[in-house]
Amino acid sequence: ILLGKSVIIDHGYTIVPRFRTISVYAHLSSIAEGILPGVTVKKGQVIGLAGNTGTSSGALKNNKGAHLHWEIHFEDTTGKYFLGENIPLEILKNNIDLLFDK
C-alpha cells in the first residue's frame, strides 16, 4: 500500500456542517497501541509516530527521513473535496481553526 502504516479518522459532520470530514495520517513508523478500526480517539491522543513506510523511498530504505503525509477530505452528496477545494473561504477558515484548536 502506498500510504504505508496509516490511520484514517472519520470526524463525521462535526468539523464542517453538511460535509463529512475524514483525515488521513500516513507513512507512520508505528501506530499507537489501541488504535484499531472503529475505536474513538480523543483530542490530543497520540495515534502514531512519523515515519517513512509505504513509499518506494521507505521500501528502499533510503535516508529521506521520517515525515507525515496528512490529508483532509470533505464529502457531501455532490462529491469528495480536499482541503479547501470548492468550500467558501470563511467556512474553511473557521473550521480549520476548530481542527487545530488555535
N, C-alpha and C positions, 0 to 999 in steps of 0.2 A: 504494500500500500504506500502511496507517495507521501501521505501525511505522517507516516511512522506512528509512534505511540502518540495518541491524541485523546482529548476529552472534548465532547460536544455537549453544550449546555442549552437546554430549551428553557427560555425565560418566559414562555407563554406570551401573554398580551400585556405584561406589566411594564415594559420599557416604553414602547410607542403604541398609543391607542390605535386600534384597527390593524396593527401589524403583529404577527407572531415573530418573536425575536429569538434567533439562535446564534450562539457564539461558539467559535472553534478555536482550540488551543492545540497546536500541532508541533511535531518534531521534538517532543518531550524526551528526556533521557529516562524518566520514570514517571509513573502515575502514583499518586499518594494512596496509601493503604485505605481501603474502604470506598474508594471512588469506583463505583460499578454502575452499569446501566440501571436507570430507574431511581437511583439514590438522589435525594435532595441535598444540595450543597448550600452552605451559608456564606454570606458576605465575609470576605477576609480569610476564608478557609483555603489552605494550600491544596491545590488539585494535582500538581505535578511540578517537575523541575525542567527547566530549559535544557535542550539537548540538540542532537543532530541526527535523529532517527528518521528512517523512511525515504530520504532523498538519495540520489546516487552519490552525493557527497558523503553522506553518512555511511552508506553501504561500502564505499571505497575507503573509508576510514582516513580521509584526509584531515588536515588541521584547520578547517574553516571555523571551527569552534561552535559552541552552543548558541542557540538563538531560539526565539519564539515566533512561530508563524501564527498570527491572530487574524481571524475573520469575524465579521458580524453580518448576519443576513436578516432581512426583514421580509416576511412573506404575507401576502394577502390574497384575495381571490383573483387578482389580476396578474400575479406573478411573484417572482423572488427578486429582491433587490439587495445590493451590497451596500455597505456603509455610505450613506448619503445619496445614493442613486434614486432620483425621482421622488425624494422626500423633501418637502419645503424646509429651507434652512432654519427657520425659527423652531420648528418641531424637532428637527435633528439636533440642534444645539442644546435645547432643554433636556432632551433625553440622553444625550451623551453625558451631560452633567450628572444625570442620575446614575449612569453606568460607572462613572469614575469618581463619584462622591466628592466633588470639589469642596 
